Amino acid sequence: MNAMLDVTRNRAIWQVSGGPASRAYADLFLLHGVALIGPGDAGPWTPERPDDVFDGGFVRRFASEVSPGDVLLLRTGISTVAALGIVVGEYAYFDAFDDVNGWDLQHGRRVRWTRLPQPHAFAGSPFGASPARCSRIASPEVLDFAQRFLRSPPTHWQTASLPELPAEACELEAPPVALGDVVARVADLVPLYETGPTFGETPTEDELVSHLVVPFLVALGWPPERIAIKWRFVDVALFRRLPRIPANIAFVIEAKRLGAGVEGALAQAVGYAEGLNAATCDVVVTDGVRYRLYGGANAFEPIAYANLSRLKQPAVELFARLGSA
């Protein structure tokens, strides 16, 4: 048996979350050879920093108890695993991952991942009824599964080169002048929305469209007569020209509640576009703060992104593409 596999078999085995279905980021882990957890905005973990700075002990365990050679299972549901990996190197703080589908996930480990031939769903809840973002595995069933997979060929992935990390996107020194008031409104409202009982019930999608999305579109140059709200069940439809008919749709915009995860709204937005026979128009998913644009002429691949509460240079591409012609 390969000596490396003997060593790995005696290492700890952990599970790490790849995010909920509405805000999944498992593919990013595999693309860049990382495992990430948050919250990261408080800065790098060091032994002298208390757990409450990081909302509990998860970051401390991830940074100090996971060791090189340990095994990670990439969890994509309550009891489903999509990939298995081997930890490479020590804990690191990666600034490039400060906005992963709206989350700050800068606490990282490099990992050699391999995707399972198909996601594996375990019976019951071996990771717990409400699994932690990262935890050591005690379930005999899961441990046996991981050990058998590690010993099964092909095993070349266990010594493969790590993929490159993404370059950190530069922050925008200032938003475009036309968007200054909208960005300021986001800065004022979002912390208030997130105060829970102090604010009250979470704003609805319609409220976010009214207070955030429409002002953003107007600032980008869209005249009110070409911004349709709740038009044929579409949250927001933007028209290249009048009349407001399906043939003139430029963008279908699907809104979600703040924090609900805009990426999970893509299928719904595409369904609306296809139902209107406007399947080649672009679609945008948003929570009023984050905007992700998908190209209708390119099988709805993501082509631009902006987070108005964390503006980076790539946001300029979204502003340009979403601006009124």
TACORWO-V957989 format. One record per pair of residues at least 6 apart in sequence whose ideal C-beta (glycine too) atoms are under 6 Angstrom apart, sorted by the first residue. I is the first residue (numbers start at 1). J is the second residue. D is the distance in whole Angstrom. If there is no record, write none. Layout:
i:I j:J d:D
i:I j:J d:D
This chain:
i:5 j:150 d:6
i:5 j:151 d:6
i:8 j:69 d:6
i:8 j:150 d:6
i:9 j:147 d:6
i:11 j:69 d:5
i:11 j:70 d:5
i:11 j:71 d:6
i:12 j:70 d:5
i:12 j:136 d:6
i:13 j:71 d:4
i:13 j:137 d:5
i:13 j:143 d:6
i:13 j:146 d:5
i:14 j:72 d:5
i:14 j:136 d:5
i:15 j:73 d:5
i:15 j:75 d:5
i:15 j:127 d:5
i:15 j:137 d:6
i:16 j:35 d:5
i:16 j:72 d:5
i:16 j:134 d:5
i:17 j:75 d:5
i:17 j:133 d:5
i:18 j:24 d:6
i:18 j:26 d:3
i:18 j:74 d:5
i:18 j:76 d:5
i:19 j:25 d:5
i:22 j:261 d:3
i:22 j:264 d:3
i:23 j:101 d:4
i:23 j:261 d:4
i:23 j:263 d:6
i:25 j:100 d:5
i:25 j:101 d:6
i:26 j:74 d:6
i:26 j:76 d:5
i:26 j:82 d:6
i:29 j:35 d:6
i:30 j:113 d:5
i:32 j:163 d:6
i:32 j:165 d:6
i:33 j:110 d:6
i:33 j:111 d:6
i:33 j:162 d:4
i:33 j:163 d:5
i:34 j:108 d:5
i:35 j:72 d:6
i:35 j:109 d:5
i:35 j:111 d:5
i:36 j:97 d:5
i:36 j:105 d:4
i:36 j:108 d:5
i:37 j:62 d:5
i:37 j:107 d:5
i:37 j:133 d:5
i:37 j:134 d:5
i:38 j:103 d:5
i:38 j:104 d:5
i:38 j:105 d:4
i:39 j:55 d:6
i:39 j:104 d:5
i:40 j:104 d:4
i:40 j:105 d:6
i:40 j:106 d:3
i:40 j:107 d:5
i:41 j:104 d:4
i:42 j:53 d:5
i:42 j:54 d:6
i:44 j:93 d:4
i:45 j:59 d:5
i:45 j:63 d:4
i:51 j:57 d:5
i:51 j:60 d:6
i:58 j:133 d:5
i:58 j:134 d:6
i:59 j:107 d:5
i:62 j:134 d:5
i:63 j:91 d:4
i:66 j:87 d:6
i:68 j:87 d:5
i:68 j:89 d:6
i:70 j:87 d:5
i:71 j:146 d:6
i:72 j:85 d:5
i:72 j:111 d:6
i:73 j:81 d:5
i:73 j:84 d:6
i:74 j:82 d:5
i:74 j:83 d:4
i:75 j:81 d:6
i:76 j:82 d:4
i:79 j:121 d:6
i:79 j:122 d:5
i:79 j:125 d:6
i:80 j:119 d:5
i:80 j:121 d:5
i:81 j:120 d:5
i:82 j:119 d:5
i:83 j:113 d:5
i:83 j:115 d:5
i:84 j:149 d:6
i:85 j:111 d:4
i:85 j:112 d:6
i:85 j:113 d:4
i:86 j:112 d:5
i:86 j:158 d:6
i:87 j:109 d:5
i:87 j:111 d:6
i:88 j:110 d:4
i:88 j:112 d:6
i:89 j:110 d:5
i:92 j:108 d:5
i:93 j:106 d:5
i:94 j:106 d:5
i:94 j:108 d:5
i:95 j:168 d:5
i:96 j:166 d:5
i:96 j:168 d:4
i:97 j:105 d:5
i:97 j:106 d:5
i:98 j:104 d:5
i:98 j:106 d:6
i:99 j:307 d:5
i:99 j:310 d:5
i:101 j:263 d:6
i:102 j:290 d:5
i:110 j:162 d:6
i:112 j:160 d:6
i:114 j:157 d:4
i:126 j:139 d:4
i:126 j:142 d:5
i:169 j:312 d:4
i:169 j:313 d:6
i:169 j:314 d:5
i:170 j:313 d:5
i:171 j:312 d:6
i:172 j:311 d:4
i:172 j:313 d:6
i:175 j:183 d:4
i:175 j:311 d:6
i:178 j:219 d:5
i:179 j:219 d:5
i:182 j:215 d:5
i:182 j:216 d:5
i:182 j:219 d:5
i:183 j:308 d:5
i:186 j:289 d:6
i:186 j:308 d:5
i:186 j:309 d:5
i:190 j:309 d:6
i:192 j:199 d:6
i:193 j:199 d:6
i:193 j:203 d:6
i:193 j:258 d:6
i:205 j:255 d:5
i:205 j:257 d:6
i:208 j:255 d:6
i:208 j:288 d:4
i:209 j:255 d:5
i:212 j:288 d:3
i:213 j:288 d:5
i:217 j:227 d:6
i:220 j:322 d:6
i:220 j:323 d:5
i:221 j:323 d:5
i:221 j:324 d:4
i:222 j:324 d:4
i:226 j:239 d:4
i:228 j:237 d:4
i:228 j:244 d:6
i:231 j:237 d:4
i:234 j:252 d:5
i:234 j:272 d:5
i:235 j:253 d:6
i:235 j:254 d:5
i:235 j:255 d:4
i:236 j:253 d:4
i:237 j:249 d:6
i:238 j:250 d:5
i:238 j:251 d:4
i:239 j:248 d:5
i:240 j:248 d:5
i:240 j:250 d:5
i:241 j:248 d:5
i:246 j:276 d:4
i:246 j:277 d:6
i:246 j:278 d:5
i:249 j:278 d:5
i:249 j:281 d:5
i:251 j:282 d:5
i:251 j:284 d:6
i:252 j:269 d:5
i:252 j:272 d:5
i:252 j:273 d:5
i:252 j:283 d:5
i:253 j:284 d:5
i:254 j:265 d:4
i:254 j:268 d:5
i:254 j:269 d:4
i:254 j:285 d:5
i:255 j:286 d:6
i:256 j:262 d:5
i:256 j:265 d:5
i:256 j:287 d:5
i:258 j:287 d:5
i:262 j:285 d:4
i:262 j:286 d:6
i:262 j:287 d:5
i:262 j:290 d:6
i:262 j:292 d:6
i:265 j:285 d:4
i:266 j:285 d:6
i:269 j:283 d:4
i:269 j:285 d:6
i:270 j:300 d:6
i:273 j:279 d:5
i:273 j:281 d:6
i:273 j:283 d:6
i:280 j:296 d:5
i:280 j:297 d:5
i:281 j:296 d:5
i:282 j:293 d:6
i:282 j:295 d:6
i:282 j:296 d:5
i:283 j:294 d:5
i:284 j:291 d:6
i:284 j:293 d:5
i:285 j:292 d:5
i:289 j:308 d:5
i:289 j:309 d:5
i:290 j:307 d:5
i:291 j:306 d:5
i:291 j:318 d:6
i:292 j:302 d:6
i:292 j:305 d:5
i:293 j:303 d:6
i:293 j:304 d:4
i:293 j:318 d:6
i:293 j:321 d:6
i:294 j:300 d:4
i:294 j:302 d:6
i:295 j:301 d:6
i:295 j:303 d:5
i:304 j:317 d:5
i:304 j:318 d:4
i:304 j:321 d:5
i:306 j:315 d:4
i:306 j:318 d:4
